[in-house]
Amino acid sequence: MVKIRLTRLGAHKSPFYRIIVSDSRARRDGPFIEILGTYDPKVEPSAIKVDVERAKYWIQNGAQPTDTVRKLLQKAGM
């Protein structure tokens, strides 16, 4: 199954995330299919940048967003 989920980047205690499409069996920071956007929780307000059209495409084709990504997509206007 294909999932839309977060992968962690950034230094120790300074996380930065990418919103990616990957196989559900792949590890968190492992191989991915496509990068959909970024999420930076350290700035106020949180910076969320998402390619909404590509996210809609992947969801229509069966990709399942995780609970956290679903909330981020709603905040981004999807």
Summary of the structure (lengths in Angstrom):
residues: 78
radius of gyration: 12.0
end to end distance: 21.9
largest distance: 35.8
contacts: 204
relative contact order: 0.26
helix: 23%
strand: 42%
